[in-house]
Amino acid sequence: AALHLRVILRHYPAEKSARVCLAHLLQMAGQHHEATWQYEQALCLEPDSWELPVEVAATLHQSECGAEAINVLEQLIDTQPHFPDLRLRLGNLYSRQGDDQAASIEYEQALALHPDYFECHIAVARHELRMGRLDQAAHHFARAIDINDQNVEVYVGLSLALAQSARPTQAFE
């Protein structure tokens, strides 16, 4: 099973579920150091670990959801079109301005890039609530709950692998 998962990961390195399964198998096989590495790689696929450069974050923070922030994000998206966090942030700005169509487009593109983007599902659900689309909001909230359950599994596996690798402080964290 581990061999087949490694083949999948060679062709699709961002396949989180295969990486988590491989980490579980390695953990069960007593290969705790490699399991730890696989769990950490799976967590790197999470948008929580994606951060904007400090200067860009400062510019966005200083601008008050106006045209300047939208221009900065659009320029960043032009240079990094496969970065879902940028699209989420742009969607949030459009949503706050009440531009339903533009917000929906950005959210859809963010989720097309990363379908398991927890924060994006929450943002879409909030946007849908503001627009009065309760069924769509409920769908995205339910999807976020499913994703959060997947993350708990990864963190528990990582903690167990770290504990078995004689790294109790990191396992506790």
DRENTI-232757 format. One record per residue: residue number from 0; residue in one letter; chain; x, y, z of N, C-alpha, C, O in turn. Coordinates in Angstrom, 1 decimal. Example, Ala and Ser with C-alpha at 12.3 -4.5 7.8 and 13.67 -1.06 7.14 Angstrom:
# residues 2
NODE  0  a  A  13.2  -5.7  7.8  12.3  -4.5  7.8  13.2  -3.3  7.8  14.2  -3.3  8.5
NODE  1  s  A  12.8  -2.2  7.1  13.7  -1.1  7.1  12.9  0.0  7.9  13.4  1.1  8.0
//
This chain:
# residues 173
NODE  0  a  A  0.8  -1.2  0.0  0.0  0.0  0.0  0.9  1.3  0.0  0.6  2.2  -0.7
NODE  1  a  A  1.9  1.2  0.8  2.8  2.4  0.9  3.5  2.6  -0.5  3.7  3.8  -0.9
NODE  2  l  A  3.9  1.6  -1.2  4.5  1.7  -2.5  3.5  2.4  -3.5  3.9  3.3  -4.2
NODE  3  h  A  2.3  2.0  -3.5  1.3  2.6  -4.4  1.0  4.1  -4.0  0.9  4.9  -4.9
NODE  4  l  A  1.0  4.4  -2.7  0.8  5.8  -2.3  2.0  6.6  -2.7  1.8  7.8  -3.1
NODE  5  r  A  3.2  6.1  -2.6  4.4  6.8  -3.1  4.3  7.1  -4.6  4.7  8.2  -5.0
NODE  6  v  A  3.8  6.2  -5.3  3.7  6.4  -6.8  2.7  7.5  -7.0  2.9  8.4  -7.9
NODE  7  i  A  1.6  7.5  -6.3  0.6  8.5  -6.5  1.2  9.9  -6.2  1.0  10.8  -6.9
NODE  8  l  A  1.9  9.9  -5.1  2.6  11.2  -4.6  3.6  11.7  -5.6  3.9  12.9  -5.7
NODE  9  r  A  4.3  10.7  -6.2  5.3  11.1  -7.2  4.6  11.9  -8.4  5.2  12.8  -8.9
NODE  10  h  A  3.4  11.5  -8.8  2.7  12.1  -9.9  1.8  13.3  -9.4  1.6  14.2  -10.1
NODE  11  y  A  1.4  13.2  -8.2  0.5  14.2  -7.6  1.0  14.6  -6.2  0.3  14.2  -5.2
NODE  12  p  A  2.0  15.4  -6.1  2.6  15.6  -4.8  1.7  16.4  -3.8  1.9  16.4  -2.6
NODE  13  a  A  0.7  17.1  -4.4  -0.2  17.9  -3.5  -1.4  17.1  -3.1  -2.4  17.7  -2.6
NODE  14  e  A  -1.5  15.8  -3.4  -2.6  14.9  -3.0  -2.6  14.7  -1.5  -1.9  13.7  -1.1
NODE  15  k  A  -3.3  15.5  -0.8  -3.3  15.4  0.7  -3.7  14.1  1.2  -3.1  13.6  2.2
NODE  16  s  A  -4.8  13.6  0.7  -5.3  12.3  1.3  -4.3  11.2  1.1  -4.2  10.4  2.1
NODE  17  a  A  -3.7  11.1  0.0  -2.7  10.0  -0.2  -1.5  10.2  0.8  -1.0  9.3  1.3
NODE  18  r  A  -1.1  11.5  1.0  0.0  11.8  1.9  -0.3  11.4  3.3  0.5  10.8  4.0
NODE  19  v  A  -1.6  11.7  3.7  -2.0  11.4  5.1  -2.1  9.9  5.2  -1.7  9.3  6.3
NODE  20  c  A  -2.6  9.2  4.3  -2.7  7.7  4.3  -1.3  7.1  4.4  -1.1  6.2  5.2
NODE  21  l  A  -0.3  7.6  3.6  1.0  7.1  3.7  1.6  7.4  5.1  2.3  6.5  5.7
NODE  22  a  A  1.3  8.5  5.6  1.8  8.9  7.0  1.3  7.9  8.0  2.0  7.4  8.9
NODE  23  h  A  0.0  7.6  7.9  -0.6  6.6  8.8  0.0  5.2  8.7  0.4  4.6  9.7
NODE  24  l  A  0.3  4.8  7.5  0.9  3.5  7.2  2.3  3.5  7.8  2.7  2.5  8.5
NODE  25  l  A  3.1  4.5  7.6  4.4  4.6  8.1  4.4  4.6  9.6  5.3  4.0  10.3
NODE  26  q  A  3.5  5.3  10.2  3.3  5.3  11.7  3.1  3.9  12.2  3.7  3.5  13.2
NODE  27  m  A  2.1  3.2  11.5  1.8  1.9  12.0  3.0  0.9  11.8  3.1  -0.1  12.5
NODE  28  a  A  3.8  1.2  10.8  5.0  0.3  10.5  6.2  0.7  11.4  7.2  0.1  11.3
NODE  29  g  A  6.0  1.7  12.3  7.1  2.1  13.2  8.1  3.0  12.6  9.2  3.2  13.2
NODE  30  q  A  7.9  3.5  11.4  8.8  4.4  10.7  8.3  5.9  11.1  7.8  6.6  10.2
NODE  31  h  A  8.6  6.2  12.3  8.0  7.4  12.9  8.6  8.7  12.3  7.9  9.7  12.1
NODE  32  h  A  9.9  8.7  12.0  10.6  9.9  11.5  10.0  10.2  10.1  9.7  11.4  9.8
NODE  33  e  A  9.8  9.2  9.3  9.3  9.4  7.9  7.8  9.8  8.0  7.3  10.6  7.2
NODE  34  a  A  7.1  9.1  9.0  5.7  9.5  9.2  5.6  11.0  9.6  4.7  11.7  9.1
NODE  35  t  A  6.4  11.4  10.4  6.4  12.8  10.9  6.6  13.7  9.7  5.9  14.7  9.5
NODE  36  w  A  7.6  13.4  8.8  7.8  14.2  7.6  6.6  14.2  6.7  6.2  15.3  6.2
NODE  37  q  A  5.9  13.1  6.5  4.7  13.1  5.7  3.6  13.9  6.3  2.9  14.6  5.5
NODE  38  y  A  3.4  13.8  7.6  2.3  14.6  8.2  2.6  16.1  8.1  1.8  16.9  7.7
NODE  39  e  A  3.9  16.4  8.3  4.3  17.8  8.1  4.1  18.3  6.7  3.6  19.5  6.5
NODE  40  q  A  4.4  17.5  5.7  4.1  17.8  4.3  2.6  18.0  4.0  2.2  18.9  3.3
NODE  41  a  A  1.8  17.2  4.6  0.4  17.3  4.5  -0.1  18.6  5.0  -1.0  19.3  4.5
NODE  42  l  A  0.4  19.0  6.2  0.0  20.3  6.8  0.5  21.5  6.0  -0.1  22.5  6.0
NODE  43  c  A  1.6  21.3  5.3  2.1  22.4  4.4  1.1  22.7  3.2  1.1  23.7  2.6
NODE  44  l  A  0.3  21.7  2.9  -0.7  21.9  1.9  -1.9  22.7  2.3  -2.8  23.0  1.5
NODE  45  e  A  -1.9  23.0  3.6  -3.0  23.7  4.2  -2.8  25.2  4.0  -1.7  25.7  4.2
NODE  46  p  A  -3.9  25.9  3.6  -3.8  27.4  3.5  -3.4  28.1  4.7  -2.9  29.3  4.6
NODE  47  d  A  -3.6  27.6  5.9  -3.2  28.3  7.1  -1.7  28.6  7.1  -1.3  29.6  7.7
NODE  48  s  A  -0.9  27.8  6.4  0.5  28.1  6.3  0.9  29.0  5.2  2.1  29.3  5.1
NODE  49  w  A  0.0  29.5  4.4  0.3  30.4  3.4  0.2  31.8  3.9  -0.8  32.2  4.5
NODE  50  e  A  1.3  32.6  3.7  1.3  34.0  4.2  1.7  34.9  3.1  2.6  34.6  2.3
NODE  51  l  A  1.1  36.1  3.1  1.5  37.1  2.2  2.8  37.8  2.7  3.1  37.7  3.9
NODE  52  p  A  3.6  38.3  1.8  4.8  39.0  2.3  4.3  40.2  3.2  3.3  40.7  3.1
NODE  53  v  A  5.2  40.5  4.2  4.9  41.5  5.2  4.5  42.8  4.6  3.6  43.4  5.0
NODE  54  e  A  5.2  43.3  3.6  4.9  44.6  3.0  3.6  44.6  2.3  2.9  45.6  2.3
NODE  55  v  A  3.2  43.5  1.7  1.9  43.4  1.1  0.8  43.4  2.1  -0.2  44.1  2.0
NODE  56  a  A  1.0  42.7  3.2  0.0  42.6  4.3  -0.2  44.0  4.9  -1.3  44.4  5.2
NODE  57  a  A  0.9  44.7  5.1  0.9  46.1  5.6  0.1  47.0  4.7  -0.7  47.8  5.2
NODE  58  t  A  0.3  46.9  3.4  -0.4  47.8  2.5  -1.9  47.5  2.5  -2.7  48.4  2.6
NODE  59  l  A  -2.2  46.2  2.6  -3.7  45.8  2.6  -4.3  46.3  3.9  -5.5  46.7  3.9
NODE  60  h  A  -3.5  46.2  5.0  -4.1  46.6  6.3  -4.3  48.1  6.4  -5.3  48.6  6.9
NODE  61  q  A  -3.4  48.9  5.8  -3.5  50.3  5.8  -4.6  50.8  4.9  -5.3  51.8  5.2
NODE  62  s  A  -4.9  50.2  3.8  -6.0  50.6  3.0  -7.3  50.1  3.5  -7.3  49.0  4.0
NODE  63  e  A  -8.3  50.9  3.5  -9.5  50.5  4.1  -10.5  49.8  3.1  -11.6  50.4  2.8
NODE  64  c  A  -10.2  48.7  2.7  -11.1  47.9  1.8  -11.4  48.6  0.5  -12.4  48.4  -0.1
NODE  65  g  A  -10.6  49.6  0.2  -10.9  50.4  -1.0  -10.3  49.9  -2.3  -9.8  48.7  -2.4
NODE  66  a  A  -10.2  50.8  -3.2  -9.7  50.5  -4.5  -8.2  50.1  -4.5  -7.7  49.3  -5.2
NODE  67  e  A  -7.5  50.7  -3.5  -6.1  50.4  -3.4  -5.8  49.0  -3.1  -5.0  48.3  -3.7
NODE  68  a  A  -6.6  48.5  -2.1  -6.4  47.1  -1.7  -6.8  46.1  -2.8  -6.1  45.1  -3.1
NODE  69  i  A  -7.8  46.5  -3.5  -8.3  45.6  -4.7  -7.2  45.6  -5.8  -6.9  44.6  -6.3
NODE  70  n  A  -6.6  46.8  -6.0  -5.6  46.9  -7.0  -4.4  46.1  -6.7  -3.8  45.4  -7.5
NODE  71  v  A  -4.0  46.1  -5.4  -2.8  45.4  -4.9  -3.1  43.9  -5.1  -2.2  43.2  -5.6
NODE  72  l  A  -4.2  43.4  -4.7  -4.6  42.0  -4.8  -4.7  41.6  -6.3  -4.2  40.5  -6.6
NODE  73  e  A  -5.2  42.4  -7.1  -5.3  42.0  -8.5  -4.0  41.9  -9.2  -3.7  41.0  -10.0
NODE  74  q  A  -3.0  42.8  -8.8  -1.7  42.7  -9.3  -1.0  41.5  -8.8  -0.3  40.8  -9.6
NODE  75  l  A  -1.2  41.1  -7.6  -0.6  39.9  -7.0  -1.2  38.7  -7.7  -0.4  37.7  -8.0
NODE  76  i  A  -2.5  38.7  -8.0  -3.1  37.5  -8.6  -2.6  37.4  -10.1  -2.4  36.3  -10.6
NODE  77  d  A  -2.3  38.5  -10.7  -1.7  38.5  -12.1  -0.4  37.8  -12.1  0.0  37.1  -13.0
NODE  78  t  A  0.4  38.0  -11.0  1.7  37.4  -11.0  1.7  36.0  -10.3  2.6  35.2  -10.6
NODE  79  q  A  0.7  35.7  -9.5  0.6  34.4  -8.8  -0.9  33.9  -8.9  -1.5  33.9  -7.9
NODE  80  p  A  -1.3  33.5  -10.1  -2.7  33.2  -10.3  -3.1  31.9  -9.6  -4.3  31.6  -9.4
NODE  81  h  A  -2.2  31.1  -9.1  -2.5  29.8  -8.5  -2.4  29.9  -7.0  -2.2  28.8  -6.3
NODE  82  f  A  -2.6  31.0  -6.4  -2.5  31.2  -5.0  -3.9  31.5  -4.4  -4.3  32.7  -4.5
NODE  83  p  A  -4.6  30.5  -3.9  -6.0  30.7  -3.5  -6.3  31.7  -2.4  -7.3  32.4  -2.4
NODE  84  d  A  -5.3  31.9  -1.6  -5.5  32.9  -0.5  -5.7  34.3  -1.0  -6.4  35.1  -0.5
NODE  85  l  A  -5.0  34.7  -2.1  -5.1  36.0  -2.7  -6.6  36.1  -3.2  -7.2  37.2  -3.1
NODE  86  r  A  -7.1  35.1  -3.8  -8.4  35.2  -4.4  -9.5  35.2  -3.3  -10.5  35.9  -3.4
NODE  87  l  A  -9.2  34.5  -2.2  -10.1  34.6  -1.0  -10.1  36.0  -0.5  -11.2  36.6  -0.2
NODE  88  r  A  -9.0  36.6  -0.3  -8.9  38.0  0.2  -9.6  39.0  -0.7  -10.3  39.9  -0.2
NODE  89  l  A  -9.4  38.8  -2.0  -10.1  39.7  -3.0  -11.6  39.5  -2.9  -12.4  40.4  -2.9
NODE  90  g  A  -12.0  38.2  -2.8  -13.5  37.9  -2.7  -14.0  38.6  -1.4  -15.2  39.1  -1.4
NODE  91  n  A  -13.3  38.5  -0.3  -13.8  39.2  0.9  -13.9  40.7  0.7  -14.9  41.2  1.2
NODE  92  l  A  -13.0  41.3  0.0  -13.1  42.8  -0.2  -14.4  43.1  -1.0  -15.1  44.0  -0.7
NODE  93  y  A  -14.6  42.3  -2.1  -15.8  42.5  -2.9  -17.0  42.2  -2.1  -18.0  42.9  -2.3
NODE  94  s  A  -17.0  41.2  -1.3  -18.2  40.9  -0.5  -18.5  42.0  0.5  -19.7  42.4  0.6
NODE  95  r  A  -17.5  42.6  1.1  -17.7  43.7  2.0  -18.3  44.9  1.3  -19.1  45.7  1.9
NODE  96  q  A  -17.9  45.1  0.0  -18.4  46.2  -0.8  -19.8  45.9  -1.4  -20.5  46.8  -1.9
NODE  97  g  A  -20.3  44.7  -1.2  -21.6  44.3  -1.7  -21.6  43.9  -3.1  -22.7  43.8  -3.8
NODE  98  d  A  -20.4  43.6  -3.7  -20.4  43.2  -5.1  -20.5  41.7  -5.2  -19.4  40.9  -5.2
NODE  99  d  A  -21.7  41.2  -5.2  -22.0  39.7  -5.1  -21.3  39.0  -6.3  -20.7  37.9  -6.0
NODE  100  q  A  -21.4  39.4  -7.5  -20.9  38.7  -8.6  -19.4  38.6  -8.6  -18.8  37.5  -8.8
NODE  101  a  A  -18.7  39.7  -8.3  -17.2  39.7  -8.2  -16.7  38.8  -7.1  -15.8  38.0  -7.2
NODE  102  a  A  -17.4  38.9  -5.9  -17.0  38.1  -4.8  -17.2  36.6  -5.1  -16.3  35.8  -4.8
NODE  103  s  A  -18.3  36.3  -5.7  -18.6  34.9  -6.0  -17.6  34.3  -7.0  -17.2  33.1  -6.9
NODE  104  i  A  -17.2  35.1  -8.0  -16.2  34.6  -8.9  -14.9  34.3  -8.2  -14.2  33.3  -8.5
NODE  105  e  A  -14.4  35.2  -7.4  -13.1  35.0  -6.7  -13.2  33.8  -5.7  -12.3  33.0  -5.7
NODE  106  y  A  -14.3  33.7  -5.0  -14.5  32.5  -4.1  -14.4  31.2  -5.0  -13.8  30.2  -4.6
NODE  107  e  A  -15.2  31.2  -6.1  -15.2  30.0  -6.9  -13.8  29.7  -7.4  -13.4  28.5  -7.4
NODE  108  q  A  -13.0  30.7  -7.8  -11.7  30.4  -8.3  -10.8  29.9  -7.2  -9.9  29.0  -7.4
NODE  109  a  A  -10.9  30.5  -6.0  -10.1  30.0  -4.9  -10.4  28.5  -4.6  -9.5  27.7  -4.3
NODE  110  l  A  -11.7  28.2  -4.6  -12.1  26.8  -4.3  -11.7  25.9  -5.5  -11.5  24.7  -5.2
NODE  111  a  A  -11.7  26.4  -6.7  -11.3  25.5  -7.8  -9.8  25.2  -7.6  -9.4  24.1  -8.0
NODE  112  l  A  -9.0  26.1  -7.1  -7.6  25.9  -6.9  -7.3  25.0  -5.7  -6.4  24.1  -5.7
NODE  113  h  A  -8.2  25.1  -4.7  -8.0  24.3  -3.4  -9.4  24.0  -2.8  -9.9  24.8  -2.0
NODE  114  p  A  -10.0  22.9  -3.3  -11.4  22.6  -2.9  -11.5  22.4  -1.4  -12.6  22.5  -0.9
NODE  115  d  A  -10.5  22.1  -0.7  -10.6  21.8  0.8  -10.1  23.0  1.6  -9.6  22.9  2.7
NODE  116  y  A  -10.2  24.2  1.0  -9.8  25.4  1.7  -10.8  25.8  2.7  -11.9  26.5  2.4
NODE  117  f  A  -10.6  25.5  4.0  -11.5  25.7  5.1  -12.0  27.1  5.2  -13.2  27.4  5.2
NODE  118  e  A  -11.0  28.0  5.3  -11.3  29.4  5.5  -12.2  30.0  4.3  -13.0  30.8  4.5
NODE  119  c  A  -12.0  29.5  3.1  -12.7  30.0  2.0  -14.2  29.5  2.1  -15.1  30.2  1.8
NODE  120  h  A  -14.4  28.2  2.5  -15.7  27.8  2.7  -16.5  28.6  3.7  -17.7  28.9  3.6
NODE  121  i  A  -15.8  29.0  4.8  -16.4  29.8  5.8  -16.7  31.2  5.2  -17.8  31.7  5.4
NODE  122  a  A  -15.8  31.8  4.5  -16.0  33.1  3.9  -17.2  33.0  2.9  -18.0  33.9  2.9
NODE  123  v  A  -17.3  32.0  2.1  -18.4  31.8  1.1  -19.7  31.7  1.9  -20.7  32.3  1.5
NODE  124  a  A  -19.7  30.9  2.9  -20.9  30.7  3.7  -21.4  32.1  4.3  -22.6  32.4  4.2
NODE  125  r  A  -20.5  32.9  4.8  -20.9  34.2  5.3  -21.4  35.1  4.2  -22.4  35.8  4.4
NODE  126  h  A  -20.7  35.0  3.1  -21.2  35.8  1.9  -22.6  35.4  1.5  -23.5  36.3  1.3
NODE  127  e  A  -22.8  34.1  1.4  -24.1  33.6  1.0  -25.2  34.0  2.0  -26.3  34.3  1.6
NODE  128  l  A  -24.8  34.0  3.3  -25.8  34.5  4.3  -26.1  36.0  4.1  -27.3  36.4  4.2
NODE  129  r  A  -25.1  36.8  3.8  -25.4  38.2  3.6  -26.3  38.4  2.3  -27.1  39.3  2.3
NODE  130  m  A  -26.1  37.5  1.4  -26.9  37.6  0.1  -28.3  36.9  0.3  -29.1  37.0  -0.6
NODE  131  g  A  -28.5  36.3  1.4  -29.8  35.7  1.7  -30.0  34.3  1.1  -31.1  33.8  1.0
NODE  132  r  A  -28.9  33.7  0.7  -28.9  32.3  0.1  -28.6  31.3  1.2  -27.4  30.9  1.3
NODE  133  l  A  -29.6  31.0  2.0  -29.4  30.1  3.2  -28.9  28.7  2.8  -28.1  28.1  3.5
NODE  134  d  A  -29.5  28.1  1.8  -29.1  26.8  1.4  -27.6  26.7  1.0  -27.0  25.7  1.4
NODE  135  q  A  -27.2  27.6  0.2  -25.8  27.6  -0.2  -24.9  27.9  1.0  -23.8  27.3  1.1
NODE  136  a  A  -25.3  28.7  1.9  -24.5  29.0  3.1  -24.4  27.7  4.0  -23.3  27.4  4.4
NODE  137  a  A  -25.5  27.0  4.1  -25.5  25.8  4.9  -24.6  24.8  4.3  -23.9  24.0  5.0
NODE  138  h  A  -24.6  24.7  2.9  -23.7  23.8  2.2  -22.2  24.0  2.5  -21.5  23.1  2.8
NODE  139  h  A  -21.9  25.3  2.5  -20.4  25.6  2.7  -20.1  25.5  4.2  -18.9  25.1  4.5
NODE  140  f  A  -21.0  25.8  5.1  -20.7  25.5  6.5  -20.5  24.0  6.8  -19.6  23.6  7.5
NODE  141  a  A  -21.3  23.2  6.1  -21.2  21.8  6.3  -19.9  21.3  5.7  -19.2  20.4  6.3
NODE  142  r  A  -19.5  21.8  4.6  -18.2  21.4  4.0  -17.0  21.8  4.9  -16.1  21.0  5.0
NODE  143  a  A  -17.1  23.0  5.5  -16.0  23.4  6.4  -15.9  22.5  7.6  -14.8  22.2  8.0
NODE  144  i  A  -17.1  22.0  8.1  -17.0  21.1  9.2  -16.4  19.8  8.8  -15.6  19.2  9.5
NODE  145  d  A  -16.7  19.3  7.6  -16.0  18.1  7.1  -14.5  18.2  7.0  -13.8  17.4  7.3
NODE  146  i  A  -14.1  19.4  6.4  -12.7  19.6  6.3  -12.0  19.7  7.6  -10.9  19.2  7.8
NODE  147  n  A  -12.6  20.4  8.6  -12.0  20.5  9.9  -11.8  19.1  10.5  -10.8  18.9  11.2
NODE  148  d  A  -12.7  18.2  10.3  -12.5  16.8  10.8  -11.3  16.2  10.2  -10.6  15.4  10.9
NODE  149  q  A  -11.1  16.4  8.9  -9.9  15.8  8.3  -8.6  16.4  8.9  -7.7  15.7  9.1
NODE  150  n  A  -8.6  17.7  9.2  -7.4  18.3  9.8  -7.1  17.7  11.2  -5.9  17.5  11.5
NODE  151  v  A  -8.1  17.4  11.9  -7.9  16.9  13.3  -7.2  15.5  13.1  -6.3  15.3  13.9
NODE  152  e  A  -7.5  14.7  12.2  -6.9  13.5  11.9  -5.4  13.6  11.6  -4.6  12.9  12.2
NODE  153  v  A  -5.1  14.6  10.8  -3.7  14.9  10.5  -2.9  15.3  11.7  -1.8  14.8  12.0
NODE  154  y  A  -3.4  16.2  12.5  -2.7  16.7  13.7  -2.6  15.6  14.7  -1.5  15.5  15.4
NODE  155  v  A  -3.5  14.7  14.9  -3.4  13.6  15.8  -2.3  12.7  15.4  -1.5  12.2  16.2
NODE  156  g  A  -2.3  12.3  14.1  -1.3  11.5  13.5  0.1  12.1  13.7  1.0  11.4  14.1
NODE  157  l  A  0.2  13.3  13.4  1.5  14.0  13.6  2.0  14.0  15.0  3.2  13.7  15.3
NODE  158  s  A  1.1  14.2  15.9  1.4  14.2  17.4  1.9  12.8  17.8  2.9  12.7  18.5
NODE  159  l  A  1.2  11.8  17.3  1.7  10.4  17.7  3.0  10.1  17.1  3.9  9.5  17.7
NODE  160  a  A  3.2  10.5  15.8  4.5  10.2  15.2  5.6  11.0  15.9  6.7  10.4  16.1
NODE  161  l  A  5.4  12.2  16.3  6.4  13.0  17.0  6.7  12.3  18.4  7.9  12.3  18.8
NODE  162  a  A  5.7  11.9  19.0  5.9  11.2  20.3  6.8  10.0  20.2  7.6  9.7  21.0
NODE  163  q  A  6.5  9.2  19.2  7.3  8.0  18.9  8.7  8.3  18.4  9.5  7.4  18.5
NODE  164  s  A  8.9  9.5  17.9  10.2  9.9  17.4  11.0  10.6  18.5  12.0  11.2  18.2
NODE  165  a  A  10.6  10.4  19.7  11.3  11.0  20.9  11.3  12.5  20.8  12.4  13.1  21.1
NODE  166  r  A  10.2  13.1  20.4  10.1  14.5  20.3  8.8  14.9  21.1  7.9  15.5  20.5
NODE  167  p  A  8.8  14.7  22.4  7.6  14.9  23.2  7.1  16.3  23.2  5.9  16.6  23.3
NODE  168  t  A  8.0  17.3  23.3  7.6  18.7  23.3  6.9  19.1  22.1  5.8  19.7  22.1
NODE  169  q  A  7.4  18.7  20.9  6.7  19.0  19.7  5.4  18.2  19.6  4.4  18.7  19.1
NODE  170  a  A  5.4  17.0  20.1  4.2  16.2  20.0  3.1  16.8  20.9  1.9  16.9  20.5
NODE  171  f  A  3.5  17.4  22.0  2.5  18.1  22.9  2.0  19.3  22.2  0.8  19.6  22.3
NODE  172  e  A  2.8  20.1  21.5  2.4  21.3  20.8  1.4  20.9  19.7  0.9  21.7  19.0
//
